[in-house]
Amino acid sequence: MPAITFLEHVRSIEEVMNRAIATGDATLVSLQVDQRSVVRGLISGSLQFDDGSTLHFREFVDTSQAEPKVMYVYHYQDMGNTLIFRYDNAAHRPALSQPAHRHSRAGIELSAVPSFSSVLDQIVKQMN
């Protein structure tokens, strides 16, 4: 069920993070929440994993929209700060055929807008 308010969206992300922290998969490095209205706000933070890799994330959401993630970045890097993957919807030159895409060492590919949970699942699977 999609979040109705920005704070409900934040709570859903916190629940996913807390599960990863409780299982020992991740440690919370930082978390910032900037509520702009009942339906809009920015959430950002970092999680570190046992192998020294880090996920940096930012979402600007408007839960009144069909696709609430107005802007997002999920940047996952190894201990040496080398990119493993990054999902974002930033504009590119030359332009991509859609805003949602994934960067990896192999290049850029179009993707669906990922959920925070699916990004964490992908990281945990890569680590195991």
C-alpha angles and dihedrals in degrees: 000000000000119000115262097201134030092247090054088053090051091049091053091053091046090052091054092046092047091053091052091047093046092052091049094245094119146015122215111240099173142346128186126182120190111181111199098177139338091286103026136065150116126258122185139162150126136255124195124207132211093260091057094256118136137209115209114190140180130178128179105194138187107188092195089070126086088239103034097192102090090170129006141169127181106182115183118187137171127245090276091054092252115147116256094171141329129196116199144142099223119139117261137204114252089034120247120228090248134016098238112086146143128232120206137157086273094057138259125327133175115253143171118263102274126222119235088243093054091050091053091046090053091051094048091049091051091051095051 
